[in-house]
Amino acid sequence: MTETSPQTQPTILRVAVPRPLFQLLDYLPIKDSTPKAGCRVRVPFGHTEVTGVVIEITHTSEFDELKPILELLDSEPLLDQQTLTSLLWASQYYHHPVGDVVAHALPLALKGQRKVPKTPIWSIPPNTDKLDPSLLRAPKQLAVFEAISSTDKGVNEVTLQTQFGKSAKTLIRQLEKKLLIETLHSEFLFTPPDTSTTEPNTSNLELTKEQEDCIQSIQEAKPYLLHGVTGSGKTEVYLRVIEPILAANKQVLILVPEIGLTPQLLSRFTNYFSQSSIGKKVNTVVMHSKLSDGERMKAWLAAKTGQLDILIGTRSAVFVPMPKLGMIVIDEEHDSSLKQQEGFRYHARDLAVKRAHDLNVPIIMGSATPSLESLHNSNLQRYHYLHLSKRPGARTAPIVLVQDIRGLPLDSGVCSPLLASIREHIETGNQVMLFLNRRGFAPALFCPQCGWHAECPSCDTNMTYHAHSNKLICHRCDFERAVDNHCPECGNKQITTKGQGTERIEKKLQTHFPNTRIIRVDRDTTSRKGELQQKLDLVNQGQPAILIGTQMLAK
């Protein structure tokens, strides 16, 4: 068999489809299509159709007969070559089907056949009579026409709406009917959300010697482990090292373990860079699972097109393509929430380190209690170790009192000295924070007669009782079911709970402090959009209150 030249060989598309397959599938392009690696395509798959992503363009296949794709969904790649390379590496490293891994990198709104939303850019057609008589009788249309004709690059709808208000759409349609304007081209245009904040400005804070040393050390493209005690100013170090990255017109990716950390961090970053000396407006957006599909897609596209400067996101944000990525920051790098525990199982911290290495950019991993893996890598000098041992300014370490509860009567886990201390602070107008790293009413539901415990059928761990929804929920895999009204082993109807969670503490304190505002902050009370910010706003009012929460409250 003779070999044909590359010019006469057929073009073959190697496509990753979201099915449990560890290999790519080969397809032929359709007529008049010019697919590129990273574009989505609609392909036949057995007796159905699926949306896949082109991974590679080749000219050879092990199969003699190939089916053509059904439709090319993107004119330009959604995933760049560097992102595709990282996804293929992750598929091999974590032994997970390549199609699922690639699909994991796309926002839900773009996993199907939905087209990328684009904003038209209007311009004046050649040889257009700028003294058209119809414009003389329509001064508003004339104003829009002159605004579009003032530049050769064209004007988009957002700019025209800013200048002419809501009537801009109607005026544009009228000009199009008269053939006085035309669409130059279309592109995705990101409109930054309103991120106004009341956070105090920290751009003029005086840094400690340790902070200055850390900032000076973070210069090269290498991994840095920033080990700083609580309140030592790790976030301030992030801000100072990010500033020159943004000034160089590069992007920054910041990973946080919990959704609850994003509003405070977004507010801190927005306030700092709004008053910095970068010389441009810094667009900062958060990305997490509580955003709507449309919001996630817009944030994803803004990062992908380079219109976003800072992306703050939870673990899945590690896959977002950012063409000008200049630095990665991982806050609370030790947190287990950075690890995906179901489906495509991966660790966002490890993938971020690999991504930074491939791009040759610095990555900072901050924590007050670093993971053993990161400390081990520091000892092996794979990571550059930085330490903040002191709190800045007049901040002092808290006074720690350990209460020996042996022999003390406990009321839902709360002892009388703790209740007395809470009452003392509330009466003097202060706020009290109670930290319990367990949500729900009680961590176990059991039968005192035969010893039966409610266990998750998938994880073999105790299921947590949630009184508000009257459900048993597994906090490891999120499996849930209705509460048993009797013991399934012996039929005893006197089943009871063991231990306490934030929900139980809240109910108990409501009986002791009926006239005091009690605010519970955990995943159950902040699952809806805006709920966390509403609770933080109540706290910031400064009125006496008792805060009960899990790990997100500690931050």
Secondary structure, 3 states (H helix, E strand, C coil): CCCCCCCCCCCEEEEECCCCCCCCEEEECCCCCCCCCCCEEEEEECCEEEEEEEEEEECCCCCCCCCECCEECCCCCCCCHHHHHHHHHHHHHCCCCHHHHHHHCCCHHHCCCCCCCCEEEEECCCCCCCCCHHHHCCHHHHHHHHHHHCCCCCEEHHHHHHHHHHHHHHHHHHHHHCCCCEEEEEECCCCCCCCCCCCCCCCCCCCCHHHHHHHHHCCCCCEEEEEECCCCCHHHHHHHHHHHHHHCCCEEEEECCCHHHHHHHHHHHHHHHHCCCCCCCCCEEEECCCCCHHHHHHHHHHHHCCCCCEEEECHHHHHCCCCCEEEEEEECCCCHHHECCCCCCCEHHHHHHHHHHHHCCCEEEEECCCCHHHHHHHHCCCCEEEEECCCCCCCCCCCCCCCCCCCCCEECCEEHHHHHHHHHHHHCCCEEEEECCCCCCECEEECCCCCCECECCCCCCECEEECCCCEEECCCCCCEEECCCCCCCCCCCCCEEECCCHHHHHHHHHHHCCCCEEEEECCCCCCCCCHHHHHHHHHHCCCCEEEEECHHHHC
